[in-house]
Amino acid sequence: MQGFAGKVAVVTGAGSGIGQALAIELGRSGAKLAISDIDTEGLAITEQRLKAIGVDVKADRLNVTEREAFQAYADGVKAHFGKVNQIYNNAGIAFSGDVEISQYKDIERIMDVDFWGVVNGTKVFLPYLIESGDGHIVNVSSLFGIFSVPGQAAYNAAKFAVRGFTEALRQEMILAKHPVKVTTVHPGGIKTAIARNSTVAEGLDQAAMASAFDKKLARTTPERAAQIILEAVRKNKARVLVGADAKILDVIVRITGSGYQQLFSTVLPKLAPPMR
Ligand SMILES: NC(=O)c1ccc[n+]([C@@H]2O[C@H](COP(=O)([O-])OP(=O)(O)OC[C@H]3O[C@@H](n4cnc5c(N)ncnc54)[C@H](O)[C@@H]3O)[C@@H](O)[C@H]2O)c1
C-alpha cells in the first residue's frame, strides 16, 4: 500500500489479531515498526514475521495501562528511530456481564486498558507526532462504540469513550493547525483471539460465549481488517467501519436513533442466546 514507506509506525497489542495484521501490512508497505504487547510470545512471532520480510522493527513488552512505562517507551522509540509518524492504539480486552452482576474491578479493568490505554498512547506520542510534521493517530474503538448491547456495558463505555476522545482530538488538531491526522476505527466482528482472551462475570460460560463469537459473529479476517484500516488512514478518514456487519448496523442505528435499544433487546437474545 502506498503512503507508508519510510514512516515510523507504533502498534500496541501487536502480538495478536488486528494489531499483528496491522504491523505486518505496515511493514509490507515500507514502514518501520515499533511493536509492543504484554504477551511477549505473540509479540516475538510478529517480530519474526516482520524480520523475515526485512522490516526494521523494535519490539518491546509494554502494558498500555502503565503510564510512566508508556512515556519511557515513547521516548525510547523516538530515540531509536529519530522520529515517530503514526501510532495505532490497538491493544484491548473484552468483558461480558450485565451491570447487575459485574464487579467494579471488572469495569475498571476494561476502562484501564481499552480507554486509558488509548489516552496514554495518544498523550505520550502526541509531541513526537506533531514534531514529525506528518503524524497520524489511529485509535481502535469498536462497533460497540457506535451502539450498546446488553451484557457489554463496560466495553461499550470504554469504546464510546475512545470515540468521543478521538473525535474531539481530530478537531483540536485541525483547529491548532497541527500536522497530525486522527482516525477512529470501528471494527465489527473480526476473527481474532479477543473472545477467547476475554473474561466474564461470575456464573457466565466464557467458553460458550467465545465459541458463539468465533462461530457466529467474527466474519472479517484480521488481514482484511488491517487493509481496510490502512486504506482509511491513507485517505485521512475521520471514521472507519470495518466489515459489512459494522456498516449495516451503523445504518440501522442511524435510522432508528435510540429506537435500536428496544429492537436489539428484543432480537439479540434470540440471535445469540449464549451471550446472555
Ligand atoms: N475482534 C473483534 O471482533 C473486535 C471488534 C471491535 C473492536 N476490536 C478491538 O480491536 C483491538 C484489537 O483486538 P483483537 O481483536 O485483535 O484482539 P486480540 O485479543 O487478538 O489482540 C489484542 C492484543 O492486545 C494485547 N493486550 C491486552 N491487554 C494489553 C495491555 N494492557 N497492554 C498491552 N497489550 C495488551 C493482548 O495481549 C493481545 O495481543 C481491541 O482494542 C479490540 O477491542 C476487536
The ligand as an ORCA input file, in Angstrom:
! r2SCAN-3c Opt
* xyz 0 1
  N     -12.034     -8.834     17.229
  C     -13.112     -8.064     17.155
  O     -14.176     -8.531     16.735
  C     -13.044     -6.613     17.546
  C     -14.181     -5.831     17.292
  C     -14.153     -4.494     17.649
  C     -13.025     -3.953     18.231
  N     -11.938     -4.726     18.484
  C     -10.773     -4.098     19.108
  O      -9.627     -4.365     18.333
  C      -8.470     -4.283     19.179
  C      -7.588     -5.488     18.936
  O      -8.271     -6.643     19.383
  P      -8.147     -8.077     18.671
  O      -9.499     -8.437     18.217
  O      -7.015     -8.085     17.726
  O      -7.871     -8.983     19.970
  P      -6.648     -9.954     20.376
  O      -7.013    -10.485     21.711
  O      -6.398    -10.917     19.272
  O      -5.418     -8.949     20.455
  C      -5.335     -7.959     21.462
  C      -3.892     -7.835     21.903
  O      -3.825     -6.804     22.913
  C      -2.939     -7.256     23.915
  N      -3.223     -6.593     25.193
  C      -4.238     -6.826     26.049
  N      -4.123     -6.060     27.134
  C      -2.998     -5.319     26.977
  C      -2.342     -4.332     27.771
  N      -2.819     -3.970     28.964
  N      -1.205     -3.768     27.278
  C      -0.715     -4.145     26.079
  N      -1.275     -5.083     25.295
  C      -2.411     -5.660     25.742
  C      -3.174     -8.759     24.005
  O      -2.077     -9.428     24.638
  C      -3.352     -9.122     22.539
  O      -2.120     -9.482     21.938
  C      -9.004     -4.165     20.616
  O      -8.966     -2.818     21.023
  C     -10.438     -4.636     20.480
  O     -11.273     -4.099     21.485
  C     -11.922     -6.052     18.136
*
